[in-house]
Amino acid sequence: MTTTILTATLTRLMDAPSLKPESLEPENFAELPLLLWLSPAFPVGSFAYSHGLEWAVEAGDIVDAATLQIWLVDLLNFGAPRSDAVLFACAFRAGRSSDWAALAEINELAVALAGSAERRLETCAQGGAFVSAMRAAWTCAALEHLPASGDPIAYPVAVGTAAAGHGLSLDLSLQAFTLSLFSNFVSAAVRLGAIGQTDGQKTLAGILPDVRRLARETSSAGLDDLGGCAFRSDIAAMRHETQYSRLFRS
């Protein structure tokens, strides 16, 4: 009797739609390419940029994991990464709706918002490299409406457009993009010797809820929501231009 009941129960479980092997089909992992596009191995050169952290470390603003986390949370709430998240969302929606005129305007604004020469280099060099790699290996129709090779394109606009063109989720794509920015900042802090690798992972774990919150807040944001006042970070970007000894390009 027990064997009969167990067999019947297992049969019902296997027949349940939510538990069938088909639920693991690739279409349920549509965002998987983001792990490649936003990984350090993707050829955008993100390892070469510190977003001004190199100067902040030399100036003594960042000396350990606690001061790094404070710096990063301020960036997330008030700095360029928050604006990048808004620009990503706007570019995604423009790409999803095939509004190419709006996409061009969003990109022009994103480039203009770079507050220093190195910030402009940081976003445009990575944006251009991202588009080149995507057109070669992950092409889609939306990518053809981005600027031609050599013309400036902001990194969040490039990634947002690609995610829309490949039919990915805005919320998940935005979370992944924002987390990748901060992962690169933490990597820069590790290479600068401000923290160790374990503290780097603790820092990322600590700011993950803030990253998710930022994605929720900006997924429906428009260009009118742009704005920030992370003055110390902007100063760091400008001071880095004349910093005597440098590992990074920004």
Summary of the structure (lengths in Angstrom):
residues: 250
radius of gyration: 20.9
end to end distance: 71.7
largest distance: 81.5
contacts: 810
relative contact order: 0.20
helix: 71%
strand: 0%
